[in-house]
């Protein structure tokens, strides 16, 4: 019963984050996004084959959330897909 509501909320939030992030790619300021929301964007872009956008989201996450040690590895993996 409530699982569907949670799924709908997560999907709506992801769609909002995609719109927000893609506005940034067109020149708007990104401001602050939590690392888990950026991670969801990265996962989304990897799944749909938009590796350049995944790399951009990874770079932003790495710059804004420096304590996450896995970002250089994720960017490396994305670079493999881009080449």
Backbone as numpy.savetxt, mean C-alpha at the origin, in Angstrom:
# Nx Ny Nz CAx CAy CAz Cx Cy Cz
-22.78 -13.67 10.38 -23.60 -12.49 10.38 -22.73 -11.24 10.38
-21.83 -11.10 11.34 -21.01 -9.90 11.44 -19.77 -9.98 10.57
-19.39 -11.18 10.15 -18.21 -11.32 9.31 -18.36 -10.56 8.00
-19.55 -10.59 7.41 -19.79 -9.86 6.17 -19.62 -8.37 6.39
-20.08 -7.87 7.52 -19.94 -6.45 7.83 -18.47 -6.07 7.93
-17.67 -6.93 8.57 -16.25 -6.66 8.70 -15.56 -6.67 7.34
-15.93 -7.62 6.48 -15.36 -7.69 5.14 -15.72 -6.46 4.33
-16.97 -6.02 4.41 -17.41 -4.83 3.69 -16.65 -3.60 4.17
-16.48 -3.49 5.48 -15.76 -2.35 6.05 -14.32 -2.35 5.56
-13.65 -3.51 5.60 -12.26 -3.60 5.17 -12.13 -3.26 3.69
-13.06 -3.75 2.88 -13.02 -3.47 1.44 -13.24 -1.99 1.17
-14.19 -1.38 1.88 -14.44 0.06 1.71 -13.22 0.86 2.14
-12.59 0.46 3.24 -11.41 1.16 3.72 -10.28 1.04 2.70
-10.10 -0.16 2.14 -9.06 -0.35 1.12 -9.35 0.53 -0.09
-10.59 0.58 -0.52 -10.94 1.42 -1.67 -10.66 2.89 -1.39
-10.96 3.35 -0.18 -10.65 4.73 0.20 -9.15 4.96 0.18
-8.39 4.00 0.71 -6.93 4.14 0.73 -6.35 4.14 -0.68
-6.92 3.34 -1.57 -6.46 3.32 -2.96 -6.68 4.69 -3.60
-7.87 5.25 -3.41 -8.17 6.58 -3.96 -7.22 7.63 -3.39
-7.00 7.58 -2.09 -6.12 8.53 -1.40 -4.69 8.41 -1.93
-4.21 7.17 -2.05 -2.84 6.94 -2.51 -2.67 7.34 -3.97
-3.64 7.01 -4.80 -3.53 7.35 -6.21 -3.64 8.86 -6.43
-4.34 9.57 -5.56 -4.34 11.04 -5.61 -2.94 11.55 -5.30
-2.26 10.89 -4.38 -0.87 11.25 -4.07 0.02 11.05 -5.30
-0.19 9.96 -6.02 0.61 9.69 -7.21 0.40 10.76 -8.28
-0.75 11.43 -8.22 -1.05 12.51 -9.17 -0.60 13.87 -8.65
0.07 13.89 -7.49 0.64 15.14 -7.01 0.14 15.66 -5.69
-0.88 15.06 -5.11 -1.39 15.54 -3.83 -0.51 15.04 -2.68
-0.52 15.76 -1.58 0.25 15.37 -0.40 -0.36 14.12 0.23
0.49 13.21 0.66 -0.02 11.96 1.24 -0.31 12.08 2.73
0.37 12.97 3.41 0.13 13.07 4.84 0.56 11.80 5.55
-0.20 11.41 6.57 0.15 10.22 7.34 -0.78 9.08 7.01
-0.21 7.90 6.82 -0.98 6.66 6.71 -0.31 5.64 7.61
-1.11 4.88 8.32 -0.56 3.84 9.18 0.11 2.78 8.32
1.12 2.14 8.89 1.88 1.16 8.12 1.03 -0.02 7.69
0.07 -0.44 8.50 -0.75 -1.58 8.09 -1.65 -1.24 6.91
-2.06 0.02 6.81 -2.86 0.44 5.66 -2.00 0.49 4.41
-0.76 0.95 4.55 0.16 0.94 3.41 0.49 -0.49 3.00
0.63 -1.37 3.98 0.90 -2.78 3.67 -0.26 -3.38 2.89
-1.49 -3.03 3.25 -2.66 -3.53 2.51 -2.64 -3.02 1.07
-2.23 -1.77 0.89 -2.10 -1.22 -0.46 -1.04 -1.98 -1.26
0.09 -2.23 -0.63 1.18 -2.95 -1.30 0.68 -4.33 -1.72
0.04 -5.03 -0.82 -0.51 -6.36 -1.14 -1.49 -6.28 -2.32
-2.37 -5.29 -2.27 -3.35 -5.12 -3.34 -2.66 -4.92 -4.68
-1.71 -3.99 -4.73 -1.03 -3.70 -5.99 -0.21 -4.88 -6.49
0.39 -5.64 -5.59 1.12 -6.84 -6.01 0.16 -7.87 -6.60
-0.99 -8.05 -5.96 -1.96 -9.04 -6.43 -2.54 -8.70 -7.80
-2.69 -7.41 -8.08 -3.26 -7.02 -9.37 -2.19 -6.70 -10.41
-0.92 -6.92 -10.06 0.16 -6.76 -11.02 0.60 -5.33 -11.27
0.27 -4.42 -10.37 0.69 -3.02 -10.51 1.93 -2.79 -9.64
3.06 -3.31 -10.13 4.28 -3.37 -9.34 4.90 -2.00 -9.09
4.76 -1.08 -10.03 5.32 0.26 -9.82 4.60 0.97 -8.67
3.28 0.80 -8.60 2.52 1.40 -7.49 2.87 0.71 -6.17
3.08 -0.61 -6.22 3.49 -1.33 -5.01 4.83 -0.81 -4.53
5.74 -0.57 -5.46 7.05 -0.05 -5.08 6.91 1.35 -4.48
6.10 2.19 -5.07 5.90 3.55 -4.53 5.34 3.50 -3.12
4.36 2.65 -2.90 3.78 2.51 -1.56 4.82 1.97 -0.59
5.66 1.04 -1.04 6.72 0.49 -0.18 7.73 1.56 0.20
8.10 2.37 -0.77 9.08 3.43 -0.50 8.52 4.43 0.51
7.26 4.80 0.34 6.63 5.72 1.29 6.58 5.09 2.67
6.21 3.83 2.74 6.14 3.15 4.02 7.51 3.08 4.67
8.53 2.83 3.88 9.88 2.74 4.42 10.34 4.10 4.96
9.98 5.17 4.26 10.37 6.51 4.70 9.61 6.97 5.94
8.33 6.65 5.99 7.51 7.14 7.09 7.52 6.22 8.31
7.87 4.97 8.11 7.87 3.99 9.21 9.22 3.27 9.20
10.24 3.98 9.59 11.62 3.50 9.49 11.90 2.26 10.34
11.13 2.03 11.33 11.40 0.90 12.23 11.05 -0.45 11.62
10.35 -0.46 10.51 10.01 -1.72 9.86 11.20 -2.18 9.04
11.85 -3.22 9.49 13.08 -3.70 8.87 12.83 -4.46 7.57
11.60 -4.88 7.31 11.35 -5.72 6.14 11.18 -4.93 4.84
11.07 -3.60 4.89 10.79 -2.84 3.68 11.86 -2.94 2.61
13.15 -2.90 2.94 14.13 -3.07 1.86 13.96 -4.40 1.13
13.61 -5.45 1.83 13.39 -6.75 1.20 12.18 -6.72 0.29
11.11 -6.09 0.73 9.90 -6.00 -0.08 10.18 -5.20 -1.35
10.90 -4.09 -1.23 11.23 -3.29 -2.41 12.08 -4.10 -3.37
13.02 -4.87 -2.85 13.86 -5.73 -3.69 12.99 -6.73 -4.47
12.04 -7.34 -3.80 11.15 -8.31 -4.46 10.34 -7.61 -5.56
9.84 -6.43 -5.27 9.06 -5.69 -6.28 9.94 -5.34 -7.46
11.18 -4.97 -7.22 12.09 -4.63 -8.32 12.31 -5.84 -9.22
12.34 -7.04 -8.66 12.47 -8.24 -9.48 11.29 -8.35 -10.44
10.07 -8.07 -9.94 8.89 -8.13 -10.79 8.91 -7.05 -11.88
9.48 -5.89 -11.57 9.51 -4.80 -12.54 10.50 -5.05 -13.67
11.50 -5.86 -13.43 12.51 -6.10 -14.47 12.21 -7.28 -15.31
